[in-house]
Amino acid sequence: MNILNAASNTHARRSASVVESAPTQQQFLRFTIQPDLVALMEIDAHTQSQRQQVTELLNIPLDRVVPMPHLPPMVMGVYNWRGEILWIVDLAKLLGLDTSARNYRSLSPTIVLTSIVDGDLSSGAGENRSVKTIGLVVDAIAEIEWYSLATTHIPAPSHIYPELSPWSRGVWQSVTGENFLVLDGRSIFDRADLHADV
């Protein structure tokens, strides 16, 4: 599933808790890391010189992921994606969560996350651009939705897993009282970059 196309079609639903014309609303992917942990990640987050994009949603056949030696446990291996090497990372393990009871499926939902650094994002020239892409294996992928960061609040440490604080931009609470962890794509990329030079 190509996110850039999906974001503009009818599958991109607007959250009932935000006003459609609100200038602060942004597109997020909602997904499940573990059965009791629902997260959001911004589809296109960028600053003047750095950008993280959710570019595609895949079902990765785990038997086609080639393990690599001497890598952290979170790195499951590499996968041939469109003729390119895609590093496959277990997001739950990257975040430091307990995965001992996790049942991995033969086809695992995977978020393809791309990081663009040091390029001129406005011109698209990209002479000094560094592009890295990873696949994040999650429990389940739900929807592309619209949320307002104005309603995101930073919780007290006791309200979320303490180990998730470094990767979190806060928690978004719906009108029904559901809490969604808002993940910071840049922090996740910085952590996952342990394998980049191997």
C-alpha positions as CSV (number, residue, x, y, z in Angstrom):
1,M,0.0,0.0,0.0
2,N,1.5,3.3,-1.1
3,I,1.0,5.9,1.6
4,L,1.3,8.9,-0.7
5,N,-1.7,7.7,-2.7
6,A,-3.6,6.4,0.2
7,A,-3.4,9.7,2.1
8,S,-5.4,11.4,-0.6
9,N,-8.2,8.9,-1.0
10,T,-11.2,7.8,0.9
11,H,-9.2,5.6,3.3
12,A,-7.8,8.7,5.0
13,R,-10.5,9.3,7.6
14,R,-10.8,12.4,9.7
15,S,-11.0,11.9,13.5
16,A,-14.3,12.8,14.9
17,S,-12.6,14.6,17.7
18,V,-11.0,17.4,15.6
19,V,-12.5,20.0,13.4
20,E,-11.8,19.4,9.7
21,S,-10.8,22.9,8.9
22,A,-8.5,23.2,12.0
23,P,-5.0,24.5,10.8
24,T,-3.2,22.3,13.3
25,Q,-4.5,19.0,12.1
26,Q,-2.0,16.6,10.6
27,Q,-2.1,13.1,9.1
28,F,-1.0,10.2,11.3
29,L,-0.8,6.5,10.8
30,R,-2.6,4.6,13.7
31,F,-1.2,1.2,14.4
32,T,-0.8,-1.3,17.3
33,I,2.7,-2.1,18.7
34,Q,1.3,-4.6,21.2
35,P,-2.3,-5.6,21.9
36,D,-2.6,-3.0,24.7
37,L,-0.5,-0.3,23.1
38,V,-1.8,1.8,20.2
39,A,0.5,4.4,18.6
40,L,0.4,7.2,16.1
41,M,3.1,8.3,13.8
42,E,3.0,11.4,11.6
43,I,2.9,10.6,7.9
44,D,5.1,13.5,6.9
45,A,7.1,15.3,9.7
46,H,9.8,17.7,8.7
47,T,11.9,20.7,9.7
48,Q,14.1,22.9,7.5
49,S,16.8,20.2,7.0
50,Q,15.3,16.9,8.1
51,R,12.2,14.9,7.1
52,Q,10.6,11.6,8.1
53,Q,8.0,10.1,5.9
54,V,5.8,7.0,6.2
55,T,6.2,6.0,2.6
56,E,4.5,2.6,2.3
57,L,2.7,-0.2,4.3
58,L,3.8,-3.8,3.6
59,N,3.2,-7.3,4.7
60,I,6.7,-8.7,4.9
61,P,7.1,-12.5,4.5
62,L,9.4,-13.2,7.4
63,D,10.9,-16.2,5.7
64,R,12.3,-13.8,3.1
65,V,14.0,-11.6,5.8
66,V,17.7,-12.6,5.8
67,P,19.2,-12.5,9.3
68,M,22.5,-10.7,9.6
69,P,25.2,-11.5,12.3
70,H,26.5,-9.2,15.0
71,L,23.5,-6.9,15.1
72,P,21.2,-5.8,17.9
73,P,18.2,-8.1,18.6
74,M,15.8,-5.4,17.3
75,V,17.3,-5.8,13.8
76,M,15.6,-8.8,12.2
77,G,17.6,-8.7,9.0
78,V,17.3,-7.4,5.5
79,Y,14.6,-7.7,2.9
80,N,14.6,-7.2,-0.9
81,W,12.3,-4.3,-1.4
82,R,11.9,-3.1,-5.0
83,G,15.4,-4.3,-5.7
84,E,16.9,-2.4,-2.7
85,I,18.0,-3.6,0.7
86,L,15.5,-2.7,3.4
87,W,16.6,-3.2,7.0
88,I,13.8,-4.8,9.0
89,V,13.5,-3.7,12.6
90,D,11.1,-5.0,15.3
91,L,9.6,-1.8,16.6
92,A,8.6,-3.3,20.0
93,K,12.2,-4.5,20.6
94,L,13.6,-1.1,19.5
95,L,11.4,0.6,22.1
96,G,12.5,-1.8,24.8
97,L,9.2,-3.6,25.3
98,D,8.9,-7.2,26.4
99,T,8.3,-9.4,23.3
100,S,8.6,-12.8,24.9
101,A,4.8,-13.5,24.5
102,R,4.6,-12.1,21.0
103,N,3.4,-14.4,18.2
104,Y,5.1,-13.5,14.9
105,R,3.1,-14.2,11.8
106,S,4.4,-15.4,8.4
107,L,3.3,-12.1,6.9
108,S,4.1,-9.3,9.3
109,P,2.7,-5.8,8.9
110,T,5.5,-3.4,8.3
111,I,5.8,0.4,8.1
112,V,8.4,1.7,5.7
113,L,9.8,4.8,7.2
114,T,12.2,7.1,5.2
115,S,14.5,9.7,6.7
116,I,15.9,12.6,4.5
117,V,18.6,14.6,6.2
118,D,20.6,17.7,5.1
119,G,18.9,18.2,1.8
120,D,17.2,21.3,0.7
121,L,13.7,20.1,1.2
122,S,12.0,23.1,-0.4
123,S,13.9,22.9,-3.7
124,G,14.2,19.2,-4.0
125,A,17.7,19.5,-5.4
126,G,19.1,17.1,-2.9
127,E,22.8,17.6,-3.7
128,N,23.7,17.0,0.0
129,R,20.8,14.8,0.7
130,S,21.1,11.6,2.8
131,V,18.2,9.2,2.4
132,K,17.8,6.2,4.7
133,T,14.9,3.8,4.8
134,I,13.9,1.1,7.4
135,G,11.0,-1.2,7.8
136,L,9.3,-1.3,11.2
137,V,7.5,-4.5,12.0
138,V,4.4,-3.9,14.2
139,D,1.5,-5.9,15.5
140,A,-1.2,-4.4,13.3
141,I,-1.8,-1.4,11.1
142,A,-5.1,0.4,11.4
143,E,-5.9,3.7,9.5
144,I,-4.5,7.0,8.3
145,E,-6.3,9.6,10.3
146,W,-6.3,13.3,11.1
147,Y,-5.3,14.5,14.6
148,S,-4.5,17.9,16.1
149,L,-1.2,18.2,18.0
150,A,-2.8,20.9,20.0
151,T,-4.7,18.3,21.9
152,T,-1.6,16.2,22.5
153,H,-0.3,16.3,26.0
154,I,2.8,15.1,27.7
155,P,1.8,12.6,30.4
156,A,3.4,12.0,33.8
157,P,6.0,9.2,33.5
158,S,3.7,6.9,35.5
159,H,1.0,7.2,32.8
160,I,3.0,5.5,30.1
161,Y,5.7,2.9,29.9
162,P,8.8,4.8,31.3
163,E,11.0,3.2,28.6
164,L,8.9,4.8,25.9
165,S,9.5,8.4,27.0
166,P,12.6,9.0,24.8
167,W,10.6,8.0,21.7
168,S,7.4,9.8,22.5
169,R,6.0,13.2,21.6
170,G,3.2,12.7,24.1
171,V,-0.2,11.1,24.3
172,W,-3.2,12.0,22.3
173,Q,-6.5,11.4,24.0
174,S,-9.7,10.8,22.1
175,V,-13.2,12.1,23.1
176,T,-13.9,8.5,24.2
177,G,-11.0,8.5,26.6
178,E,-8.6,6.3,24.5
179,N,-4.9,7.1,24.8
180,F,-2.7,6.9,21.7
181,L,1.0,7.2,22.1
182,V,2.4,9.7,19.6
183,L,5.8,8.4,18.5
184,D,8.7,10.6,17.3
185,G,10.0,9.3,14.0
186,R,13.3,11.2,14.3
187,S,14.1,9.6,17.7
188,I,13.2,6.1,16.4
189,F,15.4,6.6,13.4
190,D,18.3,7.8,15.6
191,R,17.9,4.6,17.7
192,A,17.5,2.3,14.7
193,D,20.5,3.8,13.0
194,L,22.7,1.4,15.1
195,H,22.8,-0.9,12.1
196,A,23.4,1.7,9.4
197,D,27.1,1.3,9.0
198,V,27.2,-2.5,9.1
